[in-house]
Amino acid sequence: GSVPDDLDLSLCLRECDPAVTVATVMHGLPGFALERPELNVSSVTITTILSDASKDKNVDTAKAHLVVGSPPERIEVDFMPTIGEETYDEFNRVPERDVRGTPEQDALRRDLTIGAMLLHVFQPRGSGPSGGGGAAAHRVWRLR
């Protein structure tokens, strides 16, 4: 077999504010990497952000190139949201998709996935007087 030349990453936006989309995550990605030198990301280039109609899949997607590590290695990453329920109408073969599905729904709808990891990323909600304190105020994302 051949070594994969990219990483496909599904973003679970289910617990995020409705204003958080693949596009807003992509716009914040370069700054996020810059603010965290421990990630060892020296460059983030967003090459494509496609809206729903762009690919006729009713899903926002994005592509980014990251330069990571020492010595630097270029990684191409394709981003899309986790997909939940898909519904079809009688006039269109492209389904309407719930783009805030759970990671489990997304994994179960796939025919076959080899060499995949399922990670749940969430943004904690704050409890301070302004509604955002602690990790949420510092835009910290966690894996569980």
Secondary structure, 3 states (H helix, E strand, C coil): CCCCCEEEEEECCCCCCCCCCHHHHHHHHHHHHHCCHHHCEEEEEEEEEECHHHHCCCCCEEEEEEEECCCCEEEEEEEEECCCCEEEECCEEEEEECCCCCHHHHHHHCCCCCCCCCCCEECCCCCCCCCCCHHHHCCCCEEC
